[in-house]
Amino acid sequence: QDKGYEAVVVQELSIATDNVKFLRKKYYSAAMGKTYLAPLPAGYSGEYGPNVKTFCVMFSHLCHMTEPKIGEWFANMGILISAGQISNFLTEGHEAFHREKEEIVEAGLSSSPWQHIDDTGTRVDGANWHCQVICNPLYTAYFTTERKDRLTVIDVLRNQRERVFRFNDEVVRLVRQFGVSERTVGALRNLPWEQELSETELDSCLDRQMPTLGATARNHIVEAGAIAAYHAEIGHPVVRLLVCDDAKQFKRVTEELGLCWIHDGRHYKNLTPWLDYHRQLLDGFQTKYWDYYRELLAYRERPSADEAKRLSGVFDELFCTQTGYGELDDRIAKTKANKGPLLTVLRHPEIPLHNNSAELAARGRVRKRVVSYGPRSEKGAKAWDTFQTILGTAKKLGVNFFHYLSDRISGARQMGSLASIIEQRAKDLQLGASWRSP
């Protein structure tokens, strides 16, 4: 008895060489004294097609393959390619992708008044540099920098535009917070007021007007001038809140901070009590800590003024606890001192309570450097930043990384830019709703 058919879907993949011979028409112009050669189709240049170039980038950044392994894979597929050519495909001729990265960052910074930020190490040509990561639910961006100070953080938030500085009343407030002497604060009035200065102009002004200024005070004044200029910026997005850990370089750069509860909680986990009684005290307090954290999570779903007031009171009560275990009590006091940044969520329920998004993005750089150690030049570092930014953003937006690379490298450009997708999604997500509330 015939019972028909049973469908079975089998997934398969076919990868084969596809060498193409092009005949390029050649003309000689006697009048011009020049020979003209017909161009190759879009996406073709040199001896390799767009798919070879696309696979190089995908293997390096999506699959974390080393350059020797990429060469080995191509050799097994019948493609003859040198190590130097693979390196060139990964670092050279990517100006269009670098521009896309800048557009992604600009769109990402514009999409929300708050951003995640974190950093991790990256060795560039054997020297210890740093990778700064900024992100939100719509994008992830990477910046490899020589330093990780407050000026570098501002550079990243300004999408690495040329540094500018401004002196105004905000600078006076900031340098006082930094602990600069009142005599030095008074001398600031001799500097150009409410004017935008370049780095060269700033150095010249400080050398001329404050020649005896010490290195520490000078650094504080420069940072304050950069912060004030950033806050006064027009025509570019200005981040108003950073979700981050408690590192000092992130402080005072934006109007508000949202500290990571997971990061704060790790300090309790790292305590090592010797006595059973102290371990019981620690376990009991950690239970209350994470119970309170879950209350904050519930608040994010149903925020209200009454609940915000109640949770603020509960915080005071919980973090005034005295257990008699000295190390635990000191840690509780440090958490209490950070009440404002830890409870920023009560004013802005849309921000996360943790910085996991940036920390997970930083792990992407860690995996990359474990396999490839580090870029061998600043150009290589720039390529790492650009393609990791495109990869991380494509994942968040649900865009196929290989298809996107192929579309750009082949010259087809049929896929919309990631920046345009960010701009569209931002309208729907309303990531800064509390800033627009009356």
C-alpha positions in Angstrom: 0.0 0.0 0.0 1.5 3.3 -1.1 1.6 5.8 1.9 3.0 8.7 0.0 6.2 10.6 0.9 7.9 11.7 4.1 9.8 15.0 3.7 13.4 15.2 5.0 15.3 18.4 4.9 19.1 18.0 4.9 21.3 21.0 5.3 24.4 21.0 3.1 27.2 23.4 2.2 29.2 23.5 -1.0 32.5 25.5 -1.1 34.5 25.3 -4.3 37.0 27.4 -6.2 35.5 29.6 -9.0 38.4 31.0 -11.0 37.3 33.5 -13.6 39.4 34.7 -16.6 38.5 38.3 -17.6 39.4 39.7 -21.1 40.0 43.4 -20.6 39.7 45.5 -23.7 42.7 47.7 -24.4 42.8 50.9 -26.5 45.6 53.2 -27.5 45.0 56.9 -28.1 47.6 58.4 -30.4 46.2 61.9 -29.7 46.6 61.5 -25.9 49.7 59.2 -26.1 48.0 56.9 -23.6 46.8 53.3 -23.4 43.4 52.7 -21.8 42.4 49.4 -20.2 38.8 48.4 -19.5 38.0 48.2 -15.7 37.2 44.9 -14.0 33.6 44.4 -12.7 32.7 46.0 -9.3 34.3 44.2 -6.4 37.2 42.7 -8.4 40.7 44.0 -8.1 44.1 42.3 -8.3 44.2 38.5 -8.5 41.4 37.7 -6.0 37.6 38.0 -6.1 35.4 39.6 -3.5 34.5 36.3 -1.8 38.1 35.6 -1.0 38.4 39.0 0.6 35.1 38.6 2.4 36.1 35.2 3.8 39.4 36.7 5.1 37.6 39.3 7.1 34.9 36.9 8.3 37.4 34.2 9.4 39.5 36.7 11.3 36.8 38.5 13.2 33.8 36.2 13.4 35.7 32.9 13.6 38.8 34.3 15.4 41.1 32.4 13.1 44.8 33.5 12.9 46.3 34.6 9.6 48.3 31.3 9.2 45.1 29.3 9.7 43.3 31.4 7.2 46.1 30.7 4.7 45.9 27.0 5.5 42.2 26.9 4.9 42.5 28.6 1.5 45.3 26.2 0.5 43.0 23.3 1.3 40.4 24.9 -0.9 42.8 25.3 -3.8 43.4 29.0 -3.5 47.1 30.1 -3.7 47.5 33.1 -1.5 50.5 34.5 0.5 50.6 35.4 4.2 51.3 39.0 3.2 48.3 39.1 0.9 46.0 37.9 3.7 47.4 40.6 6.0 46.7 43.2 3.3 43.1 42.0 2.9 42.6 42.4 6.7 44.2 45.9 7.1 44.4 47.7 3.7 41.8 49.4 1.6 39.0 49.6 4.2 38.4 53.4 4.1 34.7 52.8 3.3 34.3 50.4 6.3 36.1 52.9 8.6 33.6 55.6 7.5 30.7 53.1 8.2 32.2 52.6 11.7 32.1 56.3 12.3 28.5 56.5 11.1 27.6 53.5 13.4 29.1 55.3 16.4 27.4 58.6 15.6 24.0 56.9 15.2 24.6 54.8 18.3 25.5 57.8 20.4 22.4 59.7 19.0 20.1 56.8 19.7 20.1 57.2 23.5 21.1 59.7 26.2 22.7 56.8 28.1 25.5 54.4 27.1 27.4 51.5 28.5 31.2 51.8 28.7 34.1 49.5 29.7 37.7 48.8 28.8 40.2 45.9 28.4 43.8 45.6 27.4 45.1 45.3 23.8 48.8 45.0 22.9 49.7 47.0 19.7 53.0 46.0 18.2 54.0 44.6 21.6 53.1 47.7 23.6 50.3 47.8 26.2 47.4 49.8 24.8 43.7 49.7 25.8 40.4 48.9 24.1 37.4 51.1 25.0 34.0 49.7 24.4 30.8 51.7 24.2 27.4 50.3 23.5 23.7 50.2 24.1 20.9 47.8 22.9 21.4 48.9 19.3 25.1 48.9 18.7 28.6 48.0 20.0 31.7 50.0 19.2 35.4 49.5 19.8 38.3 52.0 20.1 41.9 51.0 20.6 43.7 53.8 22.5 47.2 54.4 24.0 45.7 55.5 27.3 42.5 55.0 29.4 42.3 58.3 31.2 39.4 60.7 31.4 40.5 62.6 28.2 40.4 59.3 26.4 36.9 58.5 27.6 35.8 61.9 26.3 37.6 61.2 22.9 35.6 58.0 22.6 32.3 59.7 23.5 33.1 62.3 20.8 33.8 59.6 18.2 37.5 60.5 18.2 37.0 64.0 16.7 39.8 66.5 17.3 40.0 67.5 21.0 38.5 70.9 22.0 38.4 72.7 25.3 36.3 75.5 26.9 36.6 77.5 30.1 33.5 78.6 31.9 31.8 78.4 35.3 31.5 74.6 35.0 35.3 74.4 34.8 35.6 76.3 38.1 33.2 73.8 39.8 35.1 70.9 38.4 38.6 71.9 39.4 37.4 72.6 42.9 36.0 69.1 43.0 39.4 67.9 41.8 41.0 69.6 44.7 42.9 72.4 42.9 43.9 75.3 45.1 41.8 78.5 45.2 44.8 80.5 44.0 44.9 78.4 40.8 41.1 78.6 40.5 41.3 82.4 40.6 44.0 82.4 37.8 41.6 80.5 35.5 39.9 83.9 34.8 42.9 85.0 32.9 42.2 82.3 30.2 39.9 82.9 27.2 36.4 82.6 28.6 33.5 80.8 26.8 35.7 80.2 23.7 36.4 76.9 22.0 40.2 76.1 22.0 42.2 73.5 20.2 44.8 71.4 22.1 47.6 73.6 20.7 45.8 76.8 21.7 45.1 75.5 25.2 48.8 74.5 25.8 49.9 77.9 24.6 47.4 79.7 26.9 48.5 77.7 29.9 52.2 78.2 29.2 51.7 81.9 28.9 49.1 82.6 31.6 50.0 80.0 34.2 53.8 79.2 33.7 54.4 77.8 37.2 51.4 75.5 37.1 52.2 72.0 38.5 51.7 68.9 36.4 48.8 67.5 38.5 46.9 70.8 38.6 47.5 71.3 34.9 46.1 67.9 34.1 42.9 68.6 36.2 42.4 71.9 34.4 42.8 70.3 31.0 40.3 67.6 31.9 37.9 70.1 33.2 38.2 72.2 30.0 37.6 69.1 27.9 34.5 68.1 30.0 33.0 71.6 29.7 33.6 71.7 26.0 31.9 68.3 25.6 28.9 69.4 27.6 28.6 72.6 25.6 28.8 70.8 22.2 26.2 71.5 19.6 25.6 69.5 16.4 26.8 66.2 17.9 25.2 63.8 20.5 26.2 64.4 24.1 25.9 61.4 26.4 24.1 62.4 29.6 24.6 59.1 31.6 27.2 56.4 31.6 26.4 52.9 32.9 29.8 51.7 34.1 31.9 50.4 36.9 33.4 52.6 39.6 36.7 53.4 37.7 37.7 57.1 38.3 38.1 57.9 34.6 34.3 57.6 34.0 33.4 60.0 36.8 32.3 63.6 36.1 32.4 63.1 32.3 28.6 63.0 32.1 25.8 64.6 34.1 25.0 61.2 35.8 26.5 57.8 36.4 24.6 54.5 36.7 26.9 52.1 38.6 26.8 48.4 37.9 25.2 46.4 40.7 26.9 43.2 39.5 30.3 44.8 39.8 29.5 46.1 43.2 28.2 42.7 44.3 31.5 41.1 43.3 33.3 42.9 46.1 31.1 41.0 48.6 31.8 37.7 46.8 35.6 38.4 47.1 35.5 38.7 50.9 37.2 35.7 52.5 36.0 35.3 56.1 38.0 32.8 58.3 35.4 32.3 61.0 32.1 30.4 60.4 30.2 33.1 62.1 31.6 35.7 59.7 30.7 33.5 56.8 27.2 33.3 58.1 27.0 37.0 58.4 28.3 37.5 54.8 25.9 34.9 53.4 23.0 36.5 55.2 23.8 40.0 54.0 24.4 38.8 50.4 20.9 37.2 50.4 19.4 40.6 51.5 21.6 42.3 48.9 20.3 40.3 45.9 16.7 40.4 47.3 16.9 44.2 47.1 18.4 43.9 43.6 15.4 41.9 42.5 13.1 44.6 43.9 14.9 47.1 41.7 14.4 44.9 38.7 10.7 44.8 39.5 10.7 48.6 39.8 12.0 48.9 36.2 8.9 47.1 34.9 6.5 49.2 37.0 8.1 52.5 38.1 6.3 54.9 40.3 7.2 57.8 42.5 5.9 56.1 45.7 7.9 52.9 44.9 11.0 55.0 44.2 10.7 56.7 47.6 10.2 53.3 49.3 13.2 51.7 47.6 15.4 54.7 48.5 14.5 54.2 52.2 15.1 50.5 52.0 18.5 51.2 50.6 19.4 53.4 53.6 18.2 50.8 56.0 20.0 47.9 54.3 23.3 49.7 53.9 23.4 51.1 57.4 23.7 47.5 58.7 26.5 46.9 61.2 27.4 43.2 61.5 30.5 43.3 63.7 32.5 41.7 60.8 34.9 44.6 60.0 35.6 43.8 56.4 31.9 43.3 55.6 31.0 46.5 57.4 33.6 48.5 55.4 32.3 47.1 52.2 28.7 47.9 53.1 29.7 51.5 53.9 31.4 51.8 50.5 28.2 50.7 48.8 26.2 53.2 50.8 28.6 56.0 49.7 27.6 55.2 46.1 23.9 55.4 46.7 23.2 58.1 44.1 24.9 56.3 41.1 23.5 52.9 42.2 20.0 54.2 42.4 20.0 56.2 39.2 17.5 53.6 37.9 14.9 55.2 40.2 15.1 58.4 38.1 15.7 56.5 34.8 13.9 53.1 34.8 15.0 52.3 31.3 18.7 52.0 32.1 20.0 48.5 33.1 21.2 47.7 36.6 24.4 46.2 35.4 27.1 46.8 32.8 27.0 43.3 31.4 26.5 44.5 27.8 29.8 46.3 27.8 31.6 43.6 29.7 30.4 40.9 27.2 31.5 43.1 24.3 34.9 43.5 26.0 35.2 39.7 26.1 34.9 39.7 22.3 38.2 41.7 22.3 39.7 39.3 24.9 38.9 36.3 22.7 40.4 38.0 19.7 43.6 38.9 21.5 43.9 35.4 23.0 44.0 33.9 19.5 45.8 36.7 17.6 47.8 38.2 20.5 47.4 41.8 19.2 47.6 43.9 16.0 51.1 44.7 14.8 50.4 48.3 13.8 48.0 51.2 14.5 46.5 50.4 11.1 45.9 46.9 12.2 44.3 48.1 15.5 42.0 50.4 13.5 40.9 47.4 11.4 40.2 45.4 14.5 38.1 48.3 15.9 36.2 48.7 12.6 35.3 45.1 11.9 34.5 44.3 15.6 32.2 47.3 15.6 30.5 46.1 12.5 30.3 42.5 13.8 29.0 43.5 17.2 26.4 45.9 15.8 25.2 43.5 13.1 24.6 40.9 15.8 22.4 43.2 17.8 20.5 44.3 14.7 20.0 40.8 13.4 22.0 41.5 10.3 24.0 38.6 8.7 27.7 39.6 9.1 28.9 37.6 6.1 26.2 39.0 3.8 26.9 42.5 4.9 30.6 42.2 4.3 30.0 40.6 0.9 27.5 43.3 -0.1 30.1 46.0 0.6 33.2 44.3 -0.7 31.5 43.2 -3.9 30.3 46.7 -4.5 26.7 45.7 -4.7 25.6 47.9 -1.8 22.0 46.6 -1.8 21.8 46.3 2.0 20.9 49.4 4.0 23.6 50.7 6.3 23.8 49.6 9.9 23.7 53.3 10.9 20.3 53.8 9.2 18.9 50.7 10.9 20.0 52.1 14.3 18.3 55.4 13.6 15.1 53.6 12.6 15.1 51.2 15.6 15.9 54.1 18.0 12.6 55.7 17.1 10.7 52.6 18.2 12.7 51.7 21.3 12.6 55.2 23.0 15.7 54.4 25.0 15.6 57.9 26.7 12.0 58.1 27.6 12.6 59.4 31.2 14.6 62.3 29.9 11.6 63.4 27.8 9.1 63.1 30.7 7.8 66.3 32.2 
